Amino acid sequence: MKKVAVVVCPNIRNFGSVLQSYATQKAVTKLGYDNEYIKYVKTKKTAYKYLIQLLIPSIMAERWSFVKRKMFQRKNRELISRRNKAFDAFVDKYMTASPKIVGYDALKRAGKNYSMAVLGSDQVWNPINSGSDFYTLNWLDDSTKRVAYAPSFGVSQVPFLLSGHYKKFLAKFDHISVREIRGKKIVKQLTGKKVPVVCDPTLLFTADEWDEIQPESPVAEGKYIFCYFLGNRNEPRKCVLKLAKKTGLPIVMMPFFGEIAEYDNKLNAKFVDNPDPSHFVSAIKNAEYVCTDSYHGTVFSILYRKNVLVFRRHSADSGKNTFSRLESLLSIAGMKDRIVNDVWEDRFLTDTIDYEQVHKNIAKLRKYSWDYLSESLKN
């Protein structure tokens, strides 16, 4: 009997991408399907699609950010190499992969071995990924069933030059769900279909279930403030420093490689060496406070009932709208009051979070999402 292909992105070595890839495969396995994630290595983009991308300013801005990250990685090659090995070891331990597939022609041949494909979460439908044609599932035979679970577009709208491309591959999906309301609107505009909004794969599981991937020892002893920022703005760090001074707690950090702020050096923090995704989950579980601008930093803070302070990655007037999915999550959870607008307020020391109600809200979305995924795989 043919297996199910799980199309996710554990090769993108950041905590959120790997953890939601793991969660997607775990969910498919829990529902009783023999599966493996597609271990694909692309060789080069189709030339005309790459040229089209060069004409789209928003994509070029993303490309420049990518170049800057690569420049940082070259300067810190040894550090990045150790970190990558830690991530790869986690994926090898906890996920089941297909044989390595190199190049698009090999991918199309391999696609014939699967009865169904489940496309996982993250910004897999971001226009910046359109050139590879991997997350479109166009490499599958037309007869192969396609299920999209909680993908994100990562943009407010698809560039006009790519709209035809999107309409064509979206039409081939048997079942589509999205992670954000904005994604629901994009699918409606492109296909005319109404699709459900489901939870991120990481929210399909409870804290007890996430304890299955805890490391052998905690990242720090005693009480501490865990700090994880994707952005490099100083304002959130200044608030963290005030929190540390008022509580007397030490700061533990896992810097996001690519955008390290100079202000981090003023926090007198303990930096965790070579963390893998299990260390990230553990750091949140055992923290007294969590300060983050990360979606998955917030997700795990909710799951582990933490005193969480949520910041914006970019300033409100920057023109970069990356906060909508976090705002949507906090709205569903009933926790929008945990947003810090770059100004410290003493209420963050005294206000309590009604996690009984929060978890009731999350449980409703979790059940709805499990029901959707189960029925989509059956039908």
Order of alpha helices (4+ residues) and beta strands (2+ residues): beta-alpha-beta-beta-alpha-alpha-alpha-beta-alpha-beta-beta-alpha-beta-alpha-alpha-beta-alpha-beta-beta-alpha-beta-alpha-beta-alpha-alpha-alpha
